[in-house]
Amino acid sequence: MAVDGSRINFSITDELKIIYGETKNKTRTFIVQARCSVIYDVLNNYVLDDSLEPLD
């Protein structure tokens, strides 16, 4: 098994702001991001579970 997590940047739309909220990046600009996570079976080459959630 392998686990990977990352952040995904989305386009800044009102709908995505409602779902995922806003966060600041290094330049103090507000962006829309989500946290993603995947559990992967490396032996059989398939995803066992995944998640896409707001940062907070």
N, C-alpha and C positions, 0 to 999 in steps of 0.2 A: 504494500500500500504506500501511496505517496499523498501528501497533503500540500496544497498550494493556496496561498491567499494573496490578494492584491486589492488595489483600489482602481475603480473604473471612473473616468471622467465622462460626463454626459453633456449634451447640448444644454444650454441654459434656457429652459422653457418654464412657464408657470406650472404646468402639470408635473414636471420632474422635480421642481422645487418643493411642491406639496408632498410628493412621495418620499424623496431622499433628503430634503433640506439643503441648506447651503453651508459651505465651509470656506475658509480663506486659504489661499495658496501662499507661497513664499513672497509674492509681490503685493500682498494684501488685497488682491482681487477676489471677489466672491465667485466660487465655482460650485457646480453640482457634482457630487461624487457618491459612489456606493462602494461598499466592501463586498468582495466576492471570495468564495472559498470553494475548493473542489477536493474531494477524496477520490483518488484514482487507483484502480487495480492495475499495476504496471505489468503483472504477469499475463493477464488476460486482455489487456488493452481496452478497458472500459471504465466509465465514470460510475462510482457507487452512489455518490451524493454530491449535491452542489447547493450553494446558497448565495443569494444576492440581497443585501440588507443595507439600510441606512447606516451612516457612520456612528451615530450616537447610540 
